[in-house]
């Protein structure tokens, strides 16, 4: 079972290699945490993440697998979207 998990993790690592490199170039703290295996929290706007790590469409759901992979490495990727911000503002009124 552990061997299966390790294999799946290696596949995820290859799958997200370009995203990881782009995030390392964007944020020095992320680079240090990822390379050192330490915890880190990166909060980023969806539109900025879309430029750094392009997807077919600009939606938070497109990054769910990346968020889960990074969480397994102890890194929290929090994505802020304008739609979420608008809904939050409405709730506060």
Secondary structure, 3 states (H helix, E strand, C coil): CHHHHHHHHHHHHHHCHHHHHHHHHHCHHHHHHHHHCCCEEEEEEHHHHHHHCCCCCCCHHHHHHHHHHHHHCCEEEEEECHHHHHHHHHHHC
